[in-house]
Amino acid sequence: MKSGPVQKSETKNLIALLGKRLGEKNVLFALEDRLCYASDGSKQKYLPDIVVRPQTTQHVSDAVRLANEHEIPVYARGAGSGLTGGAVPVLGGMVLDFTQMNRILEIIPEDLVATVEPGVVTQTLQTEVAKHKLFYPPDPASAAFSTIGGNVAECAGGITGLKYGVTRDYILSLEVVLADGSVITTGRKTLKSVTGYDLTRLLVGSEGTLGIFTKITVKLIPLPEKIETLLVFFPTPEDAVTSANGIISHNILPRALEFIDKSSIDCIKGYRQEMELPEDANAILIIDIDGEEKSVQKGISLVESFVSKNNAMKVIAAKNAKERDALWEVRRILSPALYKIAPFKINEDICVPRSQILEILRAISEINSRYPFLKVANFGHIGDGNIHVNVMYEKENDQSFAEKMIEEIIHSTLRFGGTVSGEHGIGNVKSKFLPFEIAPQELQIMKNIKHMFDPKGILNPGKFF
């Protein structure tokens, strides 16, 4: 594969060919257009040579086939909200912008399935299926703007992962354009299928390195009748973690179980001063219980009783949907609030067995003590052990220290039986950590699979390996 940007003469030729097959309006090459596709949520910047905006599977197939013939890198892009560089065109080449392939093709309530194009926004799908009293559970924090195609590529998680699982648990079938431009369909629209190897599951989470999704069939479930939310304040993180573990061990499975530490609470106070948070609170749990109304009321009552016995300082229960949204606002504003503490941050999404959460939080605190000029805020999906560790720093030249601290945290995570990424993926930001977790033989198998799917290495090069 060519290691640098496309040559000008080749770019001109390719633009002409793409314009004939896809229409000139769907091929962008002006600098001001290409700049819009140079970065994603990881804030890296790499300028593509060409941007293609397909409207059909045939458009994608034609574009990829031409790119493969000319050995030009191809980078699929949804909303560009990924945090590990999955969509950034690190070698230039062609960006495929899927925002125009944004149709919900069908919702079949009796089969509990829906089929969508990759540019459909996650929340849009959730809203549409809810009209049929159905539920698409994967709920990343970016659901209001992230796309289903990106969610599938990264195997997105989110706040409902504890009870309902992650994106891969709801993908039944994929239409995929391979590196040579050919089109395959994996899986079936049935809720069961064990025919052959599970290529669908292999492709979910492959971050655009094996194929490009053009149609996605998802599994739906009945919409829960009722949701209740509690916001609980604790004097120590140990009390919060003990309560979280106790709730689950008492056969209560929350829809969401979120943890926020003291540093994060301080960020919220500085960001939204009108929010009344207890001054001496050092940890917060946000708890959602859903299901039939009677079971929800019973579950909420048990949780309130249980957290009270575990030193809860204050428990706030939402009385209606508006109050529920207000309680969740505490969690939603965290990411922007962190920038009030320091202008730079590195956001990791480590995941450990739930039994090791206290150990990893203590390890992070101990590591932080060796870097006192860095600030750390921890929050996330404590119910499934997925903690977002944010290392923040004031000066750009402190980045190297932040990266060293992150590496120590990664090693501690693995020592406690965890993983380097619970939901954000690897991209190019975390590729250096992959050999820490994956054994050489297993890593080689992955590389062999990549080569089999993409012999010329045109699909999202510079990621994973």
ZIWOVEN-V132536 format. One record per residue. RES is the residue in one letter. OMEGA is omega in degrees with one decimal (* if undefined). D_FIRST is the distance of its C-alpha to the first C-alpha in Angstrom with 2 decimals. Layout:
RES|OMEGA|D_FIRST  RES|OMEGA|D_FIRST
This chain:
M|179.3|0.00  K|-171.8|3.81  S|-177.5|6.24  G|179.0|9.13  P|179.0|11.08  V|177.6|11.19  Q|-175.8|13.56  K|-179.3|17.12  S|179.7|17.72  E|177.6|14.71  T|-179.3|15.84  K|179.6|19.30  N|-178.2|18.43  L|178.2|16.52  I|179.6|19.46  A|-179.9|21.88  L|-179.9|20.32  L|179.4|20.13  G|178.9|23.63  K|-174.5|25.02  R|-174.9|23.82  L|-173.9|24.38  G|-174.2|26.93  E|-177.9|26.58  K|-178.4|28.09  N|179.3|25.21  V|-176.0|22.54  L|179.4|22.91  F|175.4|21.60  A|-176.7|24.60  L|-177.1|24.19  E|175.7|26.94  D|-176.9|25.27  R|178.6|21.86  L|-179.6|23.72  C|-176.5|25.13  Y|-174.3|21.78  A|-176.0|20.67  S|173.3|22.35  D|-177.6|23.74  G|178.0|26.58  S|176.3|25.04  K|170.9|25.76  Q|179.4|22.47  K|175.3|21.32  Y|-173.4|17.87  L|174.9|18.04  P|176.9|15.96  D|-177.5|15.60  I|172.2|17.05  V|179.2|19.19  V|-178.4|20.04  R|-177.4|23.27  P|176.4|23.53  Q|-178.3|27.02  T|174.7|26.56  T|179.3|24.44  Q|176.0|23.99  H|-179.5|22.60  V|179.7|19.96  S|-179.5|19.19  D|-178.5|19.01  A|-178.6|16.76  V|178.6|14.20  R|177.9|14.48  L|179.2|13.86  A|-179.8|10.81  N|179.1|9.39  E|-178.3|10.69  H|-178.9|9.17  E|-179.4|5.63  I|178.3|7.32  P|178.4|8.00  V|-179.3|11.38  Y|177.1|14.19  A|-176.2|17.47  R|173.8|20.57  G|178.8|24.23  A|-179.1|26.76  G|-176.6|24.57  S|-178.4|27.19  G|-173.5|25.11  L|-178.8|25.96  T|175.0|22.95  G|-176.7|20.21  G|-175.4|18.93  A|-175.5|18.59  V|-178.0|17.57  P|-171.4|14.41  V|177.6|13.49  L|-177.9|10.40  G|176.6|12.32  G|-171.1|11.19  M|170.1|13.60  V|172.7|16.38  L|-179.0|18.40  D|-172.9|21.96  F|-175.6|24.10  T|178.3|27.44  Q|175.2|28.69  M|-169.3|28.20  N|-178.5|31.08  R|165.6|33.65  I|-171.3|35.60  L|177.7|35.70  E|169.3|38.54  I|-178.3|40.69  I|-175.0|42.74  P|-176.9|45.34  E|177.5|46.92  D|-176.7|43.63  L|178.2|42.60  V|171.0|39.16  A|176.3|37.33  T|-174.8|34.20  V|169.1|32.26  E|-171.4|29.24  P|-177.8|26.73  G|177.8|28.06  V|178.3|31.57  V|-174.3|32.86  T|-177.7|34.02  Q|177.0|37.54  T|177.2|37.91  L|179.9|37.42  Q|-179.4|39.85  T|-177.6|42.40  E|-178.7|42.22  V|177.5|42.61  A|177.1|45.44  K|176.5|47.41  H|-176.5|47.57  K|177.1|48.59  L|-169.4|45.23  F|169.5|42.88  Y|-166.2|39.12  P|-175.9|39.30  P|-169.4|35.92  D|177.2|36.82  P|179.9|34.37  A|-178.9|35.88  S|-173.0|33.61  A|-177.7|35.00  A|-179.3|36.53  F|179.1|33.20  S|-176.1|30.29  T|-179.7|29.03  I|179.1|29.15  G|177.1|25.44  G|177.4|24.67  N|-179.8|27.46  V|-179.8|26.05  A|-177.7|22.51  E|-171.6|24.16  C|-175.7|27.17  A|177.1|29.47  G|178.5|32.87  G|-169.8|35.77  I|-177.5|39.51  T|-174.1|40.44  G|-178.5|38.26  L|-175.6|41.28  K|-168.2|43.19  Y|-179.8|40.68  G|-175.1|37.34  V|-173.5|33.89  T|-176.0|31.61  R|-178.7|30.52  D|-176.6|34.23  Y|-179.9|34.54  I|-178.1|31.56  L|-173.9|32.78  S|179.2|30.23  L|164.4|26.84  E|-169.6|25.45  V|170.9|21.67  V|-179.5|18.94  L|-173.6|16.22  A|179.5|12.51  D|-180.0|13.65  G|177.6|16.39  S|-174.9|19.15  V|176.3|21.79  I|172.5|23.62  T|178.8|26.59  T|177.4|27.17  G|-178.8|30.63  R|176.8|33.82  K|177.0|36.11  T|179.4|38.69  L|175.8|39.49  K|170.9|39.21  S|177.0|36.79  V|-179.1|36.01  T|177.5|34.61  G|177.8|31.65  Y|-178.2|29.03  D|-179.4|28.80  L|179.2|25.32  T|-178.6|26.54  R|176.3|27.24  L|-175.8|23.89  L|177.4|22.10  V|-178.4|24.54  G|-178.1|23.33  S|170.6|19.67  E|175.7|18.87  G|-177.5|16.59  T|-177.1|14.02  L|-177.7|15.33  G|-175.9|16.65  I|-174.3|18.37  F|177.0|22.18  T|171.5|24.28  K|-175.6|27.67  I|175.9|29.13  T|-175.4|32.49  V|174.7|34.30  K|176.7|37.47  L|175.3|40.44  I|178.1|43.62  P|179.8|47.10  L|178.0|47.48  P|-176.3|49.54  E|-170.2|53.05  K|172.3|53.42  I|174.9|51.54  E|-175.8|53.38  T|174.3|52.07  L|171.0|53.47  L|-171.6|52.69  V|-179.6|54.06  F|-177.9|54.60  F|178.7|55.05  P|-179.2|56.41  T|175.0|53.72  P|178.5|50.20  E|178.6|51.70  D|-179.6|54.05  A|-178.8|51.25  V|178.0|49.12  T|178.6|52.24  S|-179.6|53.10  A|179.1|49.66  N|-178.7|49.74  G|178.7|53.33  I|-177.6|52.71  I|-179.1|50.20  S|175.6|52.32  H|173.8|55.22  N|171.8|53.42  I|-179.1|52.44  L|-177.3|48.85  P|171.0|48.12  R|178.1|45.75  A|178.4|44.59  L|-171.2|45.48  E|-178.4|44.13  F|175.6|44.88  I|-176.2|45.22  D|-174.8|46.23  K|-179.7|48.57  S|179.1|46.01  S|177.8|44.60  I|178.9|48.19  D|177.0|48.88  C|-179.4|45.85  I|-179.9|47.23  K|-179.5|50.65  G|-175.7|49.34  Y|179.3|47.28  R|-174.0|49.90  Q|179.6|53.28  E|178.3|55.10  M|-177.4|53.75  E|178.8|56.57  L|-179.8|55.20  P|-176.5|57.61  E|-174.5|57.68  D|177.0|57.74  A|-180.0|55.03  N|176.7|52.32  A|178.3|50.31  I|165.0|49.94  L|169.2|49.19  I|-171.1|48.44  I|172.8|49.31  D|171.2|48.97  I|178.5|50.93  D|179.9|50.53  G|175.2|52.07  E|-170.7|55.51  E|-178.7|57.92  K|-178.5|60.29  S|178.2|57.62  V|179.5|56.00  Q|177.3|59.37  K|-179.8|60.04  G|179.6|56.64  I|179.2|57.07  S|179.0|60.57  L|179.6|59.44  V|178.7|56.63  E|179.0|59.08  S|-175.9|61.53  F|-178.7|58.97  V|177.8|57.47  S|178.4|61.03  K|-179.4|61.85  N|169.0|58.81  N|175.4|59.90  A|-179.1|58.41  M|-175.6|59.84  K|178.2|59.40  V|177.7|58.20  I|178.5|57.48  A|177.3|57.29  A|-179.0|55.99  K|-178.4|58.74  N|-176.7|56.64  A|179.7|53.16  K|178.5|53.55  E|177.4|54.50  R|177.6|51.66  D|-179.9|49.16  A|178.4|50.95  L|179.8|50.60  W|176.6|46.87  E|176.7|46.54  V|179.9|47.04  R|-173.6|43.71  R|-176.2|41.84  I|-173.6|42.52  L|-175.7|41.36  S|176.9|37.85  P|-178.2|39.09  A|-177.9|42.23  L|-178.6|40.36  Y|173.6|39.55  K|-179.7|43.32  I|-179.4|43.27  A|-175.5|40.42  P|-177.7|37.84  F|177.1|34.82  K|170.4|33.90  I|-175.7|31.39  N|176.5|31.76  E|-178.6|31.12  D|-179.7|31.88  I|177.8|32.96  C|179.0|34.81  V|171.1|37.51  P|-175.0|40.13  R|179.8|42.92  S|-176.6|45.32  Q|-176.3|43.33  I|179.6|43.21  L|-179.5|46.12  E|-178.9|44.73  I|176.8|41.37  L|177.1|43.21  R|179.1|45.46  A|179.1|42.58  I|178.4|40.90  S|-179.7|44.27  E|177.8|44.72  I|179.8|41.29  N|-179.8|42.05  S|178.1|45.31  R|177.2|43.38  Y|-171.6|41.64  P|179.9|44.69  F|175.1|43.21  L|178.8|40.57  K|-177.7|41.64  V|173.4|40.59  A|-179.4|41.16  N|172.6|40.69  F|175.9|40.92  G|-169.1|39.50  H|-173.8|39.94  I|-179.4|42.38  G|178.0|43.29  D|173.6|40.02  G|-175.2|39.47  N|-176.9|36.68  I|174.1|37.47  H|-179.8|35.77  V|-179.0|36.16  N|177.1|36.04  V|-173.0|36.16  M|-177.8|37.40  Y|-173.0|37.93  E|-173.0|39.68  K|-178.9|37.77  E|-178.6|34.10  N|171.9|34.56  D|-176.9|35.66  Q|-178.1|32.16  S|177.5|31.53  F|177.6|34.75  A|179.5|33.83  E|176.4|30.54  K|178.5|32.57  M|178.5|35.04  I|-179.2|32.41  E|176.4|31.07  E|178.7|34.67  I|178.1|35.15  I|179.7|32.08  H|177.4|33.50  S|178.1|36.90  T|-179.5|35.48  L|178.8|33.99  R|178.7|37.28  F|176.1|39.14  G|-176.0|37.04  G|-178.2|34.85  T|-174.9|31.22  V|179.7|29.02  S|177.4|28.48  G|-175.1|31.02  E|-176.4|29.52  H|-178.5|27.12  G|-174.7|24.05  I|-179.2|21.54  G|171.7|18.81  N|-179.3|17.82  V|-175.3|21.52  K|-175.6|22.58  S|179.7|19.59  K|-179.7|21.47  F|-174.6|24.37  L|179.7|22.72  P|176.6|23.47  F|-174.3|27.02  E|-174.4|27.70  I|179.5|25.51  A|-175.7|26.44  P|-178.4|23.89  Q|178.8|24.40  E|178.6|24.03  L|179.0|20.87  Q|176.1|19.39  I|178.0|20.54  M|179.1|18.69  K|178.0|15.39  N|177.3|16.25  I|177.7|17.03  K|-177.8|13.77  H|-179.8|11.96  M|-179.9|14.71  F|-168.2|14.42  D|-172.9|10.68  P|-178.4|9.23  K|176.8|5.68  G|-177.6|6.13  I|-172.4|6.82  L|178.0|10.39  N|-179.7|11.73  P|-178.0|9.19  G|179.9|11.39  K|179.5|14.24  F|-168.8|16.31  F|*|14.61
